[in-house]
Amino acid sequence: MTNTPTNSFEWVLFIAKKYSDLFLRGTWLTMLVSVSGTLLGFILGYAVGIVQDTAVNKEDNPVKRGILLFFKGICTLYVELFRGTPMIVQAMIVFYGLRQAGFEIDPISAGILVTLLNTGAYMAETVRAGIKSIDAGQREGALALGMSPISAMFHIILPQAFKNIVPEMANMFLTNLKMTSVLNVIGVQELFLQAKTAGGTYYKYLESYLVIALIYLVLCFVFSRVFALIEKKTAVRKDYVLAVEYMENTQ
C-alpha cells in the first residue's frame, strides 16, 4: 500500500474515502430501517394507545365489554413484553423464530418489523399519557355537542395530544436511528456492520468506528433540528389574548 497513513487521523480519512461506498450503503439501510420502522411504529403506537385509553363502562352490553377487555389485555401484554426486553433479543427471536416457523423473512424486513414493534410499545404509553394530558372537559364538551366518542377522539383530543407528543416522537426516532446498530446480529448491513467490515481489512476498528460515529452525529444533529422546527410549528400559540382579558383591559 502506497502512502500508508501514519496516525489515527490519517487512517480515519483513508478508511472514510476507501470504503465510502460501504458507509453510504450502510447509511441508506440505517435510514430505511429507522424511518420505516418508526413511522409504522407511530401508527401502531397510536392505535394501541387509543385502545388502552378506551373506557370500559358497566352500562355497555357484555359483548362490547368482553371485546374491549380482550383487546386491552392484548395491548397491555404487548406493551409489557416489548418494553421489558432488549431490542437485540427481540431481533433474534423475531428473525430466527419466524424462519423456524416457516416464514422466509429477510434481515431488512425483520429489522423493520422489530423496530416498529419496539416503537409501537413505547409510543403507546406516550400516546396514552398525551391523551390523559388533555382536559376531560374537552371530551365532555364534544360529546355534549353530539359528537360520537370516536369523532371526539380524532377531531378534538388527538390533534391537541399530538402537540404534546411531538418531543417524545423526536426522541423515539433518534433512539431508533442509533439502535439500528444492534440489528447487525441478524445480518442487517447497516452502518455498524459496514464499519466492522471496513475496519477488519486493516485491523483499524477504532478508526472505522470513528467514521460512523461522525455519520451518526451528523444524522442525529440534522433530524433533531428538523423535529425542533416541527415542534415549534405545532406549539400552542402564546400570543393570543383571551376575550375576558381583552374586555378587562379595554374597560
N, C-alpha and C positions, 0 to 999 in steps of 0.2 A: 504494500500500500504506500503510495507516494504522499508526501505532505502529511505525514502522520501527526494527528493532534498531540500536543504536549501537556495539556492541562484539561481540567474538567470543563471549563467554559468552551474551549475549542471542541471538545468531544460532544457537548450539547449541540453546538451549531452543526457539527459534522453529521451527527445522527439525525437531527431535525431535517437537514437537507437531503441526505441519502435515502431516508425512509419516509419522505414526505407523503408518498402515495399511501403507505400503510397508515400513517396518522390521519390523513384525510378520510380514508375508508373507515377507520375506527371512529372518527368524529361523526361521520354520517350515520353509522349504525347506532352510536350513542344517542344522537338526536332522534333518530327514528323510534327507537325503543322508548326513550323517556317521554317524548312528546305524545306518541300514540298511546302508550300505557297510561300516562297522566290524564289525557283528555277523556279516554274511555273510563278511567277510574273516577274522574269527577262525576260523570253521568251516573255510574253505579253508586257512588257515594251519596249523591242527591237522592236517588231512588230509595236506598236503604235508610237514609236519614229521615225521609218523609214517612216511611213505614214505621220507623221507631217512634216518631212524634205523634202518629195517629192514635187518638184515644180510643179505648175500648169501653163503651158505655153499657151499663147494665140494662138500659132500655132497648138496646139493639136486639134483634132476633138471635137465637142461639147459633144459627148457621153463620151469620155475619161475624158474630163474636168468635166463633171457632176458627174461621178462616183468618181473621185478624191476628188472633193469638198464635196461630200456626206460623204465619209469615213473620210476626215479630220475634218468635222463638228462633226461627231460621236465621234472621238477620242478626240477632244477638249472638248466636253461636258463631256465625261467620266473622263478625267483628272481633270477638274474643280470640278466635283461632288465629286470625292473621295479625292482630295486634300483639299477640303473645308469643309469636315465633319469629326467628330471624329470617330475613328475606333470602339469605343464601340457602337456608334449609328448605324454604318454600320452593325455591328454584329447582333444587334437586328432586324434591318429591313430585312436583308438577311434571317436570320433564321426563324423568325416568318412570314415574308412576303411570303417566299416560301412555308411554311407549310399552310398558309391561302389560297394560290393559288392551293393547292392540291398536292404539291411535298413533299414526305416524305423524308426529309433530316435529317441525324443525326448530333449531335453537332460537332463532329470532322470534318466531311465533310464541314459543314457550316463554321467552323473556318478556314480551309484551303482555302476555296473559298474567304472568306473575306480578308485573309492575301494576297492571290495572287492578288486580285483586287486592294487592297491598295498599294501593292508593285509595280504593273504594272503602276499605275498612277504616282507615284513618279519617277520610273525608266524611264518612257517615256520622262520626261523633262531632266533627266540626260543624256539619250542616245542622245537626240536631241542636247543638248549642246556639248556632246562629238563629235558628227559628225561635228558640226559647228567649233570645235576647229581644225579640220584638214584643212590644207591649200587648198584653192579652186583649186590650180594648180594641186593637186593630182588627183582630179576628171577629170579635163580638160585634163590632160595628158593621163589618162586611156581611155577616150572617143576618144582622137585623135589617139590612137593606135588601135582603132577598137573595144574596149570592149563595151558591152551594159551597160546602166545605172545600171541594176541590178547586173551584173558581177562586175562592178566597185565598187558598194556599198559593196558587200560581200567579194571581194578579195583584195580591196585596202583600202577603207575607214574604214569599221568596225573593221578589225584587229588592225588598228592604234588607233581608237577611244576606243577600249576595254581597252587598257593600261591606258588611261586617266580616264576610268570609274571605274576601279577596287577599288580605295579607297571608292567611294560612294557606290559601291555594298557591301563592307565590312560594312560600316556604316548602310546600309539598313538592312542587315541580323542581326546585333547586336541589332538594334532597334526592329525588329520583334521578336527576341528572348525574349526581355523583354516585348513587347507589347502583347504577348500571354496571359499575366495575365488578360487582360480585357475580354478575351473570357469566363471567368467563369460565366458571366452574361447569357450565353446561355447553360450553363451546361457542358462545356468542362472541364474535370477533370485534368487540368494542375497543375503546381506547386502551384499557389496561392490558388486554391480551395482546394487542398490537405492540404496545411498549415492551412487553415481556419478550415478544418475538424479536423485535429490533435490538433490544439490549443483549439478547443471547448470542448474537453473531460475534460481537467483540468482547463479551462479558463486561459490558458497561451498563449495568442495570440502573445505577444511580442516575447517570446522565439521561438515560432513556425515560426514566420516571419523572425527571425534572421537566422534560419536554411536555409530557402530558399534564403535569401539574400546571404548567403555564396555560395550556389549552383549556383545562377545566376552569382555571381562574378567569380567563377571558370570557368564556361562555357564561359563567355564573354572574360576572360583572354586567355583561350586556343584558341578560334576562332579568336581573334584579332591577336594572334601570327601567326596562320595559314594564315590569309589574308595578314599579313605583309610579310610573306615568298613568297606568290603568287605575291604580288606587286613587290617584289624585283626581282623575276624571270622574270616577264613580263616587267620590266622597260626598257626603251631605253638605250642601251649601251652608255657610255660616254667616253670609252677608245679608240674609233676609231679615225683615222686621215683622214681628207678629202684629196682627191687626189691633190687639189690645194695647200693645206698647205704642203703636202709631197714634192711636186715639189719645192716649195719656200724654204723649209728647206734643201733640198739636193743641191741647186744651190750654 
